[in-house]
Amino acid sequence: MQALSRNETRHGRTVIVALVGMVIAIAVALGANSAGAAPIAAEATKACPGFKVLHNDRIGTAVFPAGTYTVNLEDPSLDCKSSAELFARFLEDWDGNLPQPWKVAGEGSGKASFIRGSLGGFSVELTAKAKEEGSGTNPDLGTLCPGTFTVNSTTQVETLRFTKGAFLIYLPQGSGLACSQASRLFTKFLGSGGKLPSPWKLTNQTATFYKPANPTRSAFRIESPNGSVRR
C-alpha cells in the first residue's frame, strides 16, 4: 500500500473536520427550529354574526328567544350563507323534525348545535336579545307582519290543524303580498271547510300557502308565536 504524503494526510483531516462541522451546524439549526417553532394551531371556528330571529321560537327542545345570533361554522364545507339558510329553514319547520341527517341539540336558552352525524355542522348563540317582539325583516326568514292573527276555533286546513289561539304571519323573501292581503287570505282558507280553493296549495312542513303558477310572489307562512303548535 502506498503511504500518504504529509500534505495529503493534512488535507484528508481538513475535509473530515469540515464535514463534522457541517453535521453539527445542521443538527444545531434543526434543534433550534424544533425548539422555537410554535405548534400548528387547529383551524379556528368561523363566526358569522348578525342572524336575526324575529320572534321567540323553538325547534324541538331547543329554545331561541327573539334577537341577534352568531352562527359558528364547525364544518369547512359550510359557509355563512349556507348555514344561515339552513338555520332559517329549520326555524320554519312546522313539526320541528329536521330533514335527515340533521339533528338539533339544545344547550340552554339561545344556544344550540346542529349536527349531521360525523360530518359536523354549526352552532348558534344569542348575542343580543331583542328588547321586545314585533314586526321585522330577516333576509332569510322574510318579513314578520306586525301583531298576531287570532284563530277563533281549532280548524283543519288540508292536513294542518290550527288550534284556537294566536298565530304569526310571515311574508317570505320575494313575496308580493301585503300583510293585510295575507291576513284576508288566511281568514278565507280557515273558512273553506278544510279544503283550499283552487289554485292555492299548502306546503305542510313550513305551513306556507302559495299559488303554483308563481310560488314565490304569492307565498305567505303561518307560525305560532312560541314555535309551531305541533313541535
N, CA, C and O of each residue as an XYZ file, in Angstrom:
924
protein
N       0.872     -1.194      0.000
C       0.000      0.000      0.000
C       0.900      1.232      0.000
O       1.893      1.314      0.723
N       0.509      2.179     -0.839
C       1.325      3.386     -0.946
C       1.057      4.309      0.229
O      -0.105      4.580      0.530
N       2.051      4.782      0.877
C       1.896      5.675      2.031
C       1.478      7.053      1.570
O       1.907      7.528      0.518
N       0.634      7.693      2.369
C       0.172      9.040      2.058
C       1.227     10.043      2.457
O       1.905      9.883      3.473
N       1.360     11.068      1.657
C       2.292     12.131      1.994
C       1.746     12.955      3.141
O       0.567     12.843      3.477
N       2.574     13.771      3.740
C       2.147     14.609      4.864
C       1.049     15.594      4.419
O       0.100     15.833      5.165
N       1.172     16.153      3.234
C       0.170     17.117      2.753
C      -1.182     16.452      2.512
O      -2.237     16.998      2.834
N      -1.111     15.233      1.924
C      -2.361     14.500      1.653
C      -3.058     14.144      2.965
O      -4.283     14.210      3.061
N      -2.279     13.769      3.966
C      -2.867     13.422      5.273
C      -3.538     14.632      5.891
O      -4.653     14.558      6.405
N      -2.806     15.784      5.825
C      -3.369     17.016      6.389
C      -4.654     17.407      5.656
O      -5.612     17.852      6.288
N      -4.685     17.245      4.326
C      -5.876     17.600      3.531
C      -7.075     16.713      3.904
O      -8.205     17.188      4.023
N      -6.797     15.409      4.086
C      -7.880     14.491      4.459
C      -8.479     14.844      5.804
O      -9.697     14.794      5.981
N      -7.625     15.202      6.755
C      -8.127     15.582      8.087
C      -8.974     16.860      8.012
O      -9.976     16.996      8.715
N      -8.552     17.793      7.145
C      -9.300     19.051      7.000
C     -10.703     18.787      6.461
O     -11.683     19.372      6.923
N     -10.780     17.882      5.461
C     -12.094     17.541      4.881
C     -13.004     16.914      5.926
O     -14.187     17.239      6.020
N     -12.419     15.995      6.720
C     -13.223     15.319      7.757
C     -13.722     16.321      8.790
O     -14.887     16.287      9.185
N     -12.843     17.207      9.222
C     -13.237     18.217     10.212
C     -14.342     19.107      9.654
O     -15.286     19.445     10.367
N     -14.230     19.490      8.375
C     -15.244     20.343      7.756
C     -16.593     19.642      7.699
O     -17.633     20.239      7.981
N     -16.558     18.350      7.323
C     -17.815     17.587      7.251
C     -18.463     17.462      8.625
O     -19.673     17.631      8.769
N     -17.651     17.165      9.627
C     -18.176     17.057     11.003
C     -18.778     18.385     11.434
O     -19.832     18.419     12.069
N     -18.104     19.482     11.085
C     -18.623     20.802     11.446
C     -19.956     21.079     10.803
O     -20.850     21.643     11.434
N     -20.103     20.682      9.530
C     -21.375     20.890      8.828
C     -22.489     20.092      9.487
O     -23.597     20.597      9.669
N     -22.193     18.831      9.848
C     -23.202     17.992     10.502
C     -23.649     18.609     11.810
O     -24.841     18.660     12.112
N     -22.672     19.084     12.594
C     -23.005     19.699     13.891
C     -23.845     20.950     13.686
O     -24.809     21.182     14.415
N     -23.475     21.764     12.685
C     -24.210     23.010     12.430
C     -25.648     22.716     12.021
O     -26.584     23.377     12.473
N     -25.812     21.700     11.148
C     -27.170     21.328     10.719
C     -27.993     20.834     11.896
O     -29.159     21.199     12.042
N     -27.381     19.999     12.743
C     -28.090     19.459     13.904
C     -28.518     20.572     14.845
O     -29.639     20.573     15.353
N     -27.602     21.532     15.075
C     -27.926     22.654     15.962
C     -29.063     23.476     15.390
O     -29.969     23.884     16.117
N     -29.017     23.723     14.065
C     -30.060     24.520     13.416
C     -31.408     23.834     13.505
O     -32.424     24.465     13.795
N     -31.404     22.515     13.250
C     -32.662     21.769     13.333
C     -33.207     21.768     14.744
O     -34.413     21.893     14.961
N     -32.298     21.624     15.711
C     -32.743     21.641     17.103
C     -33.333     22.968     17.491
O     -34.330     23.030     18.211
N     -32.716     24.042     17.010
C     -33.204     25.384     17.337
C     -34.560     25.625     16.712
O     -35.456     26.181     17.345
N     -34.709     25.199     15.453
C     -36.003     25.391     14.785
C     -37.084     24.588     15.451
O     -38.217     25.047     15.601
N     -36.722     23.353     15.862
C     -37.715     22.497     16.508
C     -38.150     23.079     17.830
O     -39.331     23.056     18.177
N     -37.165     23.615     18.584
C     -37.491     24.156     19.900
C     -38.270     25.451     19.790
O     -39.155     25.729     20.599
N     -37.926     26.252     18.766
C     -38.535     27.574     18.674
C     -39.832     27.602     17.900
O     -40.579     28.578     17.985
N     -40.123     26.542     17.138
C     -41.327     26.557     16.298
C     -42.571     26.422     17.146
O     -42.624     25.594     18.055
N     -43.580     27.243     16.849
C     -44.847     27.150     17.568
C     -45.649     25.984     17.020
O     -45.598     25.727     15.817
N     -46.391     25.264     17.863
C     -47.219     24.174     17.378
C     -48.270     24.697     16.404
O     -48.762     25.816     16.547
N     -48.609     23.871     15.411
C     -49.610     24.267     14.420
C     -50.973     24.319     15.085
O     -51.442     23.317     15.626
N     -51.599     25.461     15.050
C     -52.886     25.624     15.723
C     -54.002     25.023     14.884
O     -53.973     25.066     13.654
N     -54.977     24.467     15.571
C     -56.147     23.947     14.874
C     -56.901     25.103     14.228
O     -56.927     26.215     14.755
N     -57.506     24.828     13.095
C     -58.231     25.872     12.375
C     -59.359     26.418     13.244
O     -60.168     25.660     13.778
N     -59.401     27.737     13.379
C     -60.389     28.362     14.256
C     -61.793     28.242     13.658
O     -61.974     28.262     12.441
N     -62.772     28.116     14.543
C     -64.159     28.091     14.110
C     -64.533     29.459     13.556
O     -64.248     30.484     14.175
N     -65.170     29.474     12.394
C     -65.541     30.734     11.766
C     -66.873     31.213     12.319
O     -67.828     30.442     12.403
N     -66.938     32.477     12.694
C     -68.159     33.058     13.253
C     -68.856     33.928     12.213
O     -68.220     34.719     11.517
N     -70.167     33.769     12.121
C     -70.988     34.555     11.195
C     -72.029     35.314     12.020
O     -73.077     34.749     12.332
N     -71.777     36.561     12.378
C     -72.705     37.314     13.222
C     -73.865     37.902     12.418
O     -73.823     37.958     11.189
N     -74.905     38.339     13.142
C     -75.952     39.149     12.524
C     -77.210     38.432     12.086
O     -78.055     39.045     11.432
N     -77.376     37.136     12.422
C     -78.618     36.446     12.065
C     -79.711     36.847     13.049
O     -79.511     36.765     14.261
N     -80.865     37.281     12.540
C     -81.946     37.757     13.413
C     -83.108     36.774     13.475
O     -83.698     36.417     12.455
N     -83.422     36.345     14.692
C     -84.638     35.578     14.952
C     -85.706     36.599     15.346
O     -85.552     37.308     16.340
N     -86.780     36.671     14.573
C     -87.726     37.778     14.709
C     -88.737     37.598     15.839
O     -89.297     38.579     16.329
N     -88.973     36.358     16.254
C     -89.871     36.151     17.398
C     -89.394     34.943     18.187
O     -88.649     34.112     17.667
N     -89.819     34.841     19.443
C     -89.436     33.698     20.265
C     -89.828     32.407     19.553
O     -90.977     32.232     19.147
N     -88.872     31.518     19.410
C     -89.111     30.315     18.628
C     -88.475     29.120     19.312
O     -87.764     29.262     20.307
N     -88.738     27.944     18.768
C     -88.138     26.733     19.301
C     -88.083     25.689     18.204
O     -88.895     25.698     17.278
N     -87.122     24.793     18.317
C     -87.027     23.626     17.447
C     -86.837     22.436     18.364
O     -85.768     22.268     18.951
N     -87.864     21.606     18.495
C     -87.804     20.526     19.470
C     -87.642     21.099     20.859
O     -88.459     21.907     21.301
N     -86.592     20.689     21.552
C     -86.353     21.189     22.912
C     -85.443     22.423     22.920
O     -85.216     23.014     23.975
N     -84.921     22.813     21.753
C     -84.039     23.986     21.680
C     -84.871     25.259     21.608
O     -85.791     25.365     20.797
N     -84.541     26.224     22.461
C     -85.324     27.452     22.585
C     -84.513     28.630     22.066
O     -83.336     28.780     22.394
N     -85.160     29.471     21.245
C     -84.477     30.610     20.630
C     -85.262     31.897     20.880
O     -86.217     32.183     20.158
N     -84.874     32.677     21.892
C     -85.532     33.973     22.108
C     -85.278     34.899     20.919
O     -84.259     34.785     20.238
N     -86.214     35.814     20.679
C     -86.030     36.803     19.609
C     -84.762     37.603     19.869
O     -84.489     37.998     21.003
N     -84.002     37.836     18.832
C     -82.775     38.610     18.985
C     -81.787     38.319     17.869
O     -82.134     37.707     16.859
N     -80.552     38.764     18.064
C     -79.494     38.593     17.078
C     -78.574     37.455     17.501
O     -78.166     37.362     18.659
N     -78.261     36.599     16.547
C     -77.466     35.402     16.817
C     -76.181     35.395     16.001
O     -76.100     35.983     14.922
N     -75.178     34.713     16.549
C     -73.966     34.404     15.800
C     -74.009     32.926     15.430
O     -74.261     32.069     16.277
N     -73.764     32.645     14.168
C     -73.708     31.263     13.684
C     -72.240     30.870     13.583
O     -71.473     31.522     12.874
N     -71.844     29.824     14.277
C     -70.454     29.360     14.288
C     -70.316     28.118     13.414
O     -70.981     27.109     13.651
N     -69.453     28.193     12.405
C     -69.270     27.099     11.463
C     -68.274     26.100     12.019
O     -67.152     26.461     12.373
N     -68.683     24.852     12.095
C     -67.811     23.795     12.598
C     -67.536     22.739     11.537
O     -66.919     21.711     11.813
N     -68.001     23.006     10.320
C     -67.777     22.111      9.187
C     -67.242     22.966      8.036
O     -67.931     23.887      7.598
N     -66.034     22.689      7.532
C     -65.447     23.531      6.485
C     -66.230     23.541      5.182
O     -66.002     24.403      4.334
N     -67.154     22.592      5.009
C     -67.950     22.580      3.776
C     -69.071     23.620      3.820
O     -69.700     23.891      2.798
N     -69.325     24.204      4.997
C     -70.371     25.220      5.140
C     -69.757     26.611      5.061
O     -68.585     26.802      5.385
N     -70.554     27.575      4.628
C     -70.148     28.973      4.694
C     -71.257     29.757      5.386
O     -72.282     29.186      5.758
N     -71.061     31.048      5.560
C     -72.039     31.853      6.303
C     -73.407     31.834      5.631
O     -74.429     31.750      6.312
N     -73.436     31.912      4.309
C     -74.706     31.953      3.582
C     -75.464     30.635      3.720
O     -76.651     30.628      4.046
N     -74.779     29.530      3.474
C     -75.468     28.239      3.518
C     -75.928     27.884      4.929
O     -77.006     27.316      5.098
N     -75.129     28.210      5.943
C     -75.526     27.898      7.321
C     -76.692     28.775      7.767
O     -77.575     28.301      8.482
N     -76.713     30.054      7.355
C     -77.842     30.927      7.689
C     -79.124     30.419      7.031
O     -80.192     30.445      7.643
N     -79.017     29.963      5.800
C     -80.188     29.420      5.109
C     -80.697     28.162      5.797
O     -81.906     27.957      5.904
N     -79.775     27.311      6.268
C     -80.186     26.108      6.990
C     -80.876     26.464      8.301
O     -81.915     25.891      8.629
N     -80.309     27.406      9.054
C     -80.917     27.817     10.322
C     -82.317     28.379     10.087
O     -83.253     28.057     10.819
N     -82.454     29.216      9.064
C     -83.770     29.768      8.734
C     -84.746     28.659      8.354
O     -85.907     28.676      8.762
N     -84.270     27.702      7.576
C     -85.129     26.583      7.160
C     -85.576     25.763      8.355
O     -86.732     25.347      8.417
N     -84.683     25.522      9.304
C     -85.028     24.746     10.487
C     -86.041     25.489     11.359
O     -86.927     24.870     11.948
N     -85.910     26.819     11.440
C     -86.868     27.605     12.220
C     -88.262     27.589     11.592
O     -89.259     27.788     12.285
N     -88.330     27.353     10.281
C     -89.617     27.325      9.593
C     -90.340     25.986      9.734
O     -91.541     25.905      9.479
N     -89.628     24.948     10.132
C     -90.245     23.622     10.161
C     -91.455     23.597     11.084
O     -91.368     23.928     12.267
N     -92.570     23.200     10.520
C     -93.825     23.209     11.270
C     -93.822     22.196     12.412
O     -94.321     22.481     13.500
N     -93.256     21.008     12.162
C     -93.301     19.954     13.183
C     -92.022     19.849     13.999
O     -91.952     19.050     14.932
N     -91.013     20.638     13.666
C     -89.780     20.605     14.433
C     -88.885     19.426     14.117
O     -87.825     19.285     14.726
N     -89.282     18.565     13.173
C     -88.439     17.441     12.773
C     -87.535     17.892     11.624
O     -88.014     18.216     10.537
N     -86.243     17.909     11.872
C     -85.313     18.391     10.866
C     -85.102     17.348      9.769
O     -85.211     16.149     10.023
N     -84.801     17.804      8.549
C     -84.527     16.851      7.471
C     -83.295     16.016      7.785
O     -82.308     16.527      8.314
N     -83.356     14.739      7.460
C     -82.222     13.849      7.709
C     -81.008     14.293      6.895
O     -81.171     14.720      5.752
N     -79.801     14.205      7.445
C     -79.457     13.583      8.736
C     -79.299     14.597      9.867
O     -78.659     14.290     10.873
N     -79.866     15.797      9.728
C     -79.669     16.856     10.714
C     -80.379     16.560     12.026
O     -81.481     16.011     12.047
N     -79.727     16.934     13.111
C     -80.324     16.857     14.444
C     -79.943     18.119     15.216
O     -78.901     18.725     14.965
N     -80.803     18.502     16.158
C     -80.527     19.689     16.964
C     -80.296     19.273     18.411
O     -80.976     18.389     18.930
N     -79.338     19.914     19.049
C     -79.049     19.678     20.462
C     -79.120     21.012     21.188
O     -78.240     21.858     21.030
N     -80.177     21.203     21.990
C     -80.318     22.425     22.764
C     -79.286     22.492     23.872
O     -79.013     21.491     24.535
N     -78.708     23.677     24.076
C     -77.682     23.866     25.099
C     -78.043     25.025     26.013
O     -77.171     25.754     26.483
N     -79.334     25.187     26.259
C     -79.809     26.301     27.066
C     -80.479     27.332     26.180
O     -80.393     27.265     24.954
N     -81.146     28.281     26.807
C     -81.869     29.302     26.056
C     -80.925     30.092     25.150
O     -79.930     30.651     25.610
N     -81.253     30.129     23.852
C     -80.468     30.904     22.906
C     -79.183     30.255     22.453
O     -78.324     30.927     21.882
N     -79.025     28.964     22.692
C     -77.793     28.293     22.300
C     -78.092     26.861     21.889
O     -78.771     26.132     22.612
N     -77.584     26.454     20.719
C     -77.844     25.097     20.239
C     -76.821     24.715     19.184
O     -76.174     25.567     18.576
N     -76.693     23.407     18.984
C     -75.820     22.881     17.935
C     -76.651     22.078     16.947
O     -77.573     21.360     17.334
N     -76.321     22.206     15.683
C     -76.964     21.439     14.628
C     -75.904     20.529     14.024
O     -74.900     21.006     13.495
N     -76.122     19.230     14.100
C     -75.109     18.271     13.669
C     -75.719     17.282     12.688
O     -76.931     17.071     12.665
N     -74.861     16.686     11.884
C     -75.300     15.650     10.935
C     -74.312     14.488     10.999
O     -73.499     14.287     10.096
N     -74.403     13.739     12.076
C     -73.536     12.603     12.285
C     -72.081     13.019     12.417
O     -71.766     13.997     13.096
N     -71.198     12.276     11.767
C     -69.761     12.531     11.871
C     -69.307     13.717     11.023
O     -68.151     14.132     11.120
N     -70.195     14.272     10.193
C     -69.822     15.387      9.327
C     -69.768     16.726     10.058
O     -69.247     17.703      9.521
N     -70.299     16.778     11.267
C     -70.333     18.046     11.988
C     -71.412     18.959     11.430
O     -72.297     18.507     10.704
N     -71.343     20.226     11.760
C     -72.367     21.155     11.303
C     -72.071     22.566     11.743
O     -71.037     23.134     11.389
N     -72.995     23.144     12.529
C     -72.794     24.507     13.010
C     -73.533     24.684     14.326
O     -74.415     23.897     14.669
N     -73.166     25.718     15.051
C     -73.846     26.044     16.299
C     -74.310     27.493     16.235
O     -73.787     28.288     15.454
N     -75.291     27.829     17.057
C     -75.807     29.198     17.103
C     -75.851     29.656     18.548
O     -76.058     28.862     19.466
N     -75.652     30.959     18.730
C     -75.661     31.515     20.089
C     -76.229     32.928     20.059
O     -75.844     33.749     19.227
N     -77.147     33.197     20.974
C     -77.752     34.520     21.092
C     -76.700     35.522     21.555
O     -76.035     35.305     22.569
N     -76.548     36.619     20.812
C     -75.567     37.635     21.180
C     -76.215     38.949     21.622
O     -75.592     39.747     22.322
N     -77.470     39.174     21.211
C     -78.182     40.391     21.628
C     -79.676     40.104     21.609
O     -80.275     39.945     20.545
N     -80.262     40.042     22.778
C     -81.678     39.748     22.878
C     -82.511     40.954     22.449
O     -82.183     42.092     22.784
N     -83.587     40.700     21.706
C     -84.461     41.785     21.263
C     -85.140     42.417     22.473
O     -85.513     41.717     23.414
N     -85.299     43.733     22.451
C     -85.934     44.431     23.569
C     -87.397     44.050     23.692
O     -87.939     43.956     24.794
N     -88.025     43.832     22.553
C     -89.420     43.385     22.559
C     -89.723     42.747     21.212
O     -89.092     43.065     20.204
N     -90.694     41.845     21.207
C     -91.092     41.214     19.957
C     -91.923     42.185     19.136
O     -92.587     43.072     19.673
N     -91.872     42.003     17.847
C     -92.668     42.859     16.966
C     -92.408     42.488     15.532
O     -91.857     41.424     15.250
N     -92.797     43.351     14.626
C     -92.550     43.074     13.215
C     -91.082     43.284     12.907
O     -90.358     43.916     13.676
N     -90.657     42.761     11.798
C     -89.264     42.919     11.406
C     -88.986     42.128     10.149
O     -89.853     41.420      9.638
N     -87.765     42.256      9.654
C     -87.382     41.567      8.430
C     -86.034     40.896      8.607
O     -85.100     41.475      9.163
N     -85.949     39.676      8.129
C     -84.706     38.929      8.084
C     -84.549     38.435      6.653
O     -85.486     37.851      6.109
N     -83.381     38.653      6.017
C     -83.221     38.250      4.626
C     -83.484     36.773      4.385
O     -83.835     36.380      3.273
N     -83.317     35.946      5.419
C     -83.519     34.507      5.256
C     -84.924     34.065      5.670
O     -85.487     33.155      5.063
N     -85.487     34.696      6.688
C     -86.810     34.309      7.167
C     -87.932     35.072      6.481
O     -89.061     34.583      6.417
N     -87.643     36.251      5.973
C     -88.664     37.090      5.361
C     -89.117     38.195      6.294
O     -88.376     38.610      7.184
N     -90.350     38.675      6.085
C     -90.912     39.768      6.882
C     -91.968     39.229      7.841
O     -92.879     38.504      7.441
N     -91.832     39.593      9.107
C     -92.827     39.238     10.107
C     -93.853     40.356     10.180
O     -93.515     41.501     10.481
N     -95.122     40.017      9.900
C     -96.185     41.022      9.949
C     -96.433     41.456     11.393
O     -96.318     40.636     12.304
N     -96.768     42.721     11.621
C     -96.993     43.197     12.993
C     -98.236     42.561     13.607
O     -99.180     42.207     12.901
N     -98.220     42.421     14.929
C     -99.372     41.884     15.636
C     -99.517     40.384     15.432
O     -98.621     39.727     14.901
N    -100.646     39.855     15.855
C    -100.930     38.429     15.714
C    -102.290     38.229     15.057
O    -103.149     39.111     15.069
N    -102.456     37.054     14.489
C    -103.730     36.673     13.882
C    -104.408     35.699     14.832
O    -103.787     34.728     15.264
N    -105.674     35.941     15.166
C    -106.387     35.088     16.113
C    -107.247     34.070     15.384
O    -108.116     34.426     14.587
N    -106.991     32.792     15.669
C    -107.848     31.704     15.191
C    -108.884     31.457     16.285
O    -108.534     31.065     17.398
N    -110.159     31.685     15.968
C    -111.214     31.651     16.995
C    -111.581     30.250     17.447
O    -112.030     30.069     18.579
N    -111.404     29.272     16.603
C    -111.673     27.882     16.995
C    -110.745     26.966     16.196
O    -110.367     27.282     15.068
N    -110.387     25.841     16.789
C    -109.455     24.921     16.137
C    -109.997     24.502     14.769
O    -111.130     24.036     14.649
N    -109.173     24.675     13.755
C    -109.623     24.468     12.374
C    -108.593     23.680     11.584
O    -107.388     23.907     11.697
N    -109.093     22.747     10.782
C    -108.230     21.957      9.904
C    -108.235     22.586      8.517
O    -109.290     22.903      7.968
N    -107.026     22.764      7.952
C    -106.884     23.218      6.573
C    -105.971     22.213      5.880
O    -104.785     22.108      6.195
N    -106.544     21.481      4.935
C    -105.831     20.375      4.308
C    -105.334     19.438      5.416
O    -106.149     18.925      6.182
N    -104.034     19.204      5.522
C    -103.529     18.264      6.539
C    -103.041     18.951      7.803
O    -102.602     18.276      8.734
N    -103.108     20.286      7.861
C    -102.627     21.006      9.036
C    -103.776     21.437      9.933
O    -104.852     21.811      9.465
N    -103.520     21.374     11.225
C    -104.525     21.716     12.227
C    -104.072     22.972     12.960
O    -103.030     22.980     13.615
N    -104.862     24.026     12.843
C    -104.559     25.286     13.514
C    -105.431     25.382     14.762
O    -106.650     25.536     14.677
N    -104.778     25.288     15.930
C    -105.530     25.303     17.177
C    -105.994     26.714     17.517
O    -105.432     27.698     17.037
N    -107.006     26.797     18.334
C    -107.519     28.094     18.768
C    -106.404     28.884     19.450
O    -105.703     28.374     20.324
N    -106.257     30.135     19.030
C    -105.217     30.962     19.640
C    -104.585     31.907     18.642
O    -105.108     32.127     17.550
N    -103.441     32.467     19.039
C    -102.761     33.487     18.232
C    -101.710     32.862     17.326
O    -101.022     31.912     17.699
N    -101.606     33.423     16.124
C    -100.598     32.992     15.160
C     -99.917     34.210     14.537
O    -100.440     35.324     14.556
N     -98.739     33.955     13.989
C     -97.989     34.991     13.286
C     -98.055     34.737     11.785
O     -98.183     33.597     11.338
N     -97.965     35.808     11.024
C     -97.930     35.706      9.570
C     -96.580     36.228      9.077
O     -96.175     37.346      9.396
N     -95.904     35.405      8.303
C     -94.640     35.778      7.676
C     -94.828     35.912      6.168
O     -95.574     35.149      5.555
N     -94.153     36.876      5.586
C     -94.071     37.002      4.133
C     -92.651     36.602      3.728
O     -91.709     37.357      3.972
N     -92.482     35.424      3.110
C     -91.133     35.000      2.706
C     -90.494     36.008      1.754
O     -91.193     36.749      1.062
N     -89.192     36.030      1.725
C     -88.498     36.954      0.836
C     -88.940     36.723     -0.605
O     -88.964     35.588     -1.083
N     -89.287     37.797     -1.284
C     -89.754     37.703     -2.663
C     -91.256     37.707     -2.795
O     -91.783     37.817     -3.902
N     -91.965     37.586     -1.660
C     -93.426     37.613     -1.722
C     -93.907     39.010     -2.114
O     -93.359     40.018     -1.668
N     -94.938     39.051     -2.952
C     -95.501     40.328     -3.361
C     -96.738     40.716     -2.585
O     -97.375     41.723     -2.893
N     -97.090     39.921     -1.572
C     -98.285     40.193     -0.778
C     -98.013     41.248      0.287
O     -96.887     41.406      0.758
N     -99.064     41.960      0.653
C     -99.025     42.828      1.828
C     -99.538     42.021      3.011
O    -100.229     41.018      2.832
N     -99.204     42.455      4.211
C     -99.660     41.739      5.408
C    -101.181     41.673      5.467
O    -101.741     40.650      5.860
N    -101.851     42.752      5.081
C    -103.315     42.770      5.102
C    -103.900     41.750      4.119
O    -104.920     41.126      4.410
N    -103.261     41.579      2.963
C    -103.729     40.589      1.992
C    -103.556     39.173      2.530
O    -104.449     38.336      2.395
N    -102.408     38.911      3.136
C    -102.166     37.585      3.699
C    -103.153     37.273      4.810
O    -103.613     36.137      4.925
N    -103.485     38.257      5.627
C    -104.453     38.066      6.706
C    -105.829     37.718      6.142
O    -106.498     36.815      6.644
N    -106.249     38.430      5.104
C    -107.557     38.146      4.497
C    -107.576     36.752      3.858
O    -108.571     36.035      3.958
N    -106.481     36.374      3.208
C    -106.418     35.050      2.590
C    -106.478     33.946      3.646
O    -107.163     32.942      3.449
N    -105.773     34.120      4.755
C    -105.783     33.103      5.799
C    -107.185     32.974      6.401
O    -107.634     31.868      6.703
N    -107.869     34.098      6.573
C    -109.258     34.064      7.054
C    -110.129     33.252      6.085
O    -110.950     32.437      6.506
N    -109.939     33.486      4.802
C    -110.702     32.764      3.776
C    -110.412     31.269      3.831
O    -111.331     30.457      3.726
N    -109.161     30.902      3.991
C    -108.788     29.484      3.996
C    -109.339     28.769      5.227
O    -109.755     27.613      5.145
N    -109.342     29.464      6.377
C    -109.890     28.855      7.600
C    -111.383     28.585      7.460
O    -111.919     27.679      8.098
N    -112.045     29.365      6.632
C    -113.495     29.185      6.452
C    -113.859     28.383      5.220
O    -115.018     28.371      4.805
N    -112.877     27.709      4.630
C    -113.140     26.989      3.377
C    -113.534     25.536      3.559
O    -113.606     24.782      2.588
N    -113.794     25.135      4.810
C    -114.242     23.765      5.053
C    -113.142     22.725      4.994
O    -113.417     21.545      4.777
N    -111.931     23.133      5.179
C    -110.826     22.181      5.229
C    -110.075     22.033      3.920
O    -108.958     21.516      3.904
N    -110.674     22.482      2.810
C    -110.024     22.369      1.501
C    -109.671     23.746      0.973
O    -110.471     24.679      1.051
N    -108.468     23.866      0.435
C    -108.049     25.149     -0.123
C    -108.732     25.398     -1.466
O    -108.845     24.486     -2.285
N    -109.185     26.631     -1.694
C    -109.754     26.962     -3.007
C    -108.666     26.928     -4.078
O    -107.527     27.326     -3.831
N    -109.023     26.457     -5.249
C    -108.077     26.433     -6.359
C    -107.694     27.866     -6.763
O    -108.557     28.744     -6.768
N    -106.446     28.119     -7.094
C    -105.322     27.173     -7.291
C    -104.370     27.086     -6.114
O    -103.230     26.655     -6.284
N    -104.803     27.482     -4.924
C    -103.900     27.562     -3.781
C    -103.433     26.180     -3.312
O    -104.181     25.204     -3.356
N    -102.186     26.130     -2.865
C    -101.585     24.908     -2.334
C    -100.953     25.214     -0.976
O    -100.779     26.374     -0.604
N    -100.615     24.155     -0.247
C    -100.036     24.307      1.089
C     -98.828     23.384      1.227
O     -98.915     22.184      0.969
N     -97.705     23.963      1.637
C     -96.522     23.169      1.987
C     -96.604     22.845      3.468
O     -96.437     23.722      4.315
N     -96.863     21.579      3.776
C     -97.124     21.195      5.167
C     -95.938     21.465      6.088
O     -96.123     21.927      7.214
N     -94.728     21.182      5.626
C     -93.564     21.254      6.502
C     -93.319     22.658      7.039
O     -92.815     22.822      8.150
N     -93.678     23.681      6.245
C     -93.426     25.056      6.681
C     -94.704     25.874      6.833
O     -94.635     27.072      7.111
N     -95.878     25.247      6.656
C     -97.176     25.936      6.727
C     -97.182     27.165      5.814
O     -97.587     28.256      6.215
N     -96.726     26.961      4.587
C     -96.657     28.043      3.601
C     -97.753     27.858      2.546
O     -97.864     26.795      1.936
N     -98.556     28.899      2.340
C     -99.587     28.905      1.310
C     -99.037     29.599      0.063
O     -98.322     30.595      0.172
N     -99.365     29.080     -1.117
C     -98.833     29.658     -2.353
C     -99.666     29.219     -3.556
O    -100.438     28.263     -3.488
N     -99.485     29.946     -4.655
C    -100.074     29.568     -5.943
C     -98.980     28.941     -6.800
O     -97.920     29.542     -6.971
N     -99.212     27.744     -7.345
C     -98.171     27.070     -8.124
C     -97.657     27.885     -9.307
O     -96.490     27.755     -9.677
N     -98.499     28.720     -9.907
C     -98.072     29.499    -11.075
C     -96.980     30.503    -10.710
O     -96.144     30.850    -11.545
N     -96.992     30.970     -9.456
C     -95.971     31.917     -9.001
C     -95.752     31.706     -7.505
O     -96.195     32.511     -6.685
N     -95.062     30.617     -7.155
C     -94.977     30.213     -5.745
C     -94.252     31.191     -4.833
O     -94.517     31.217     -3.631
N     -93.347     31.992     -5.372
C     -92.614     32.947     -4.533
C     -93.422     34.211     -4.306
O     -93.591     34.636     -3.163
N     -93.920     34.814     -5.359
C     -94.654     36.084     -5.262
C     -95.957     35.943     -4.483
O     -96.422     36.917     -3.891
N     -96.550     34.762     -4.470
C     -97.867     34.591     -3.844
C     -97.797     34.029     -2.430
O     -98.838     33.824     -1.805
N     -96.600     33.775     -1.911
C     -96.458     32.994     -0.678
C     -96.648     33.796      0.597
O     -96.284     34.969      0.677
N     -97.226     33.135      1.592
C     -97.184     33.605      2.977
C     -97.155     32.388      3.885
O     -97.605     31.307      3.507
N     -96.618     32.574      5.093
C     -96.373     31.468      6.011
C     -96.996     31.750      7.365
O     -97.023     32.894      7.821
N     -97.494     30.704      8.005
C     -98.113     30.822      9.328
C     -97.213     30.174     10.371
O     -96.661     29.097     10.148
N     -97.072     30.833     11.496
C     -96.223     30.332     12.579
C     -96.865     30.651     13.913
O     -97.544     31.666     14.069
N     -96.640     29.766     14.873
C     -97.093     30.025     16.239
C     -96.121     30.978     16.927
O     -94.922     30.920     16.655
N     -96.602     31.857     17.815
C     -95.685     32.794     18.497
C     -94.582     32.110     19.290
O     -93.525     32.704     19.502
N     -94.800     30.882     19.733
C     -93.782     30.178     20.519
C     -93.331     28.922     19.806
O     -93.132     27.881     20.432
N     -93.168     29.019     18.502
C     -92.821     27.846     17.717
C     -94.092     27.149     17.284
O     -95.163     27.396     17.838
N     -93.980     26.294     16.312
C     -95.163     25.648     15.751
C     -95.912     24.843     16.806
O     -95.314     24.283     17.726
N     -97.223     24.797     16.654
C     -98.058     24.149     17.660
C     -97.806     22.659     17.755
O     -98.128     22.044     18.772
N     -97.241     22.070     16.728
C     -97.005     20.638     16.764
C     -95.597     20.302     17.186
O     -95.224     19.129     17.170
N     -94.805     21.275     17.560
C     -93.437     20.978     17.978
C     -93.422     20.418     19.385
O     -92.356     20.106     19.914
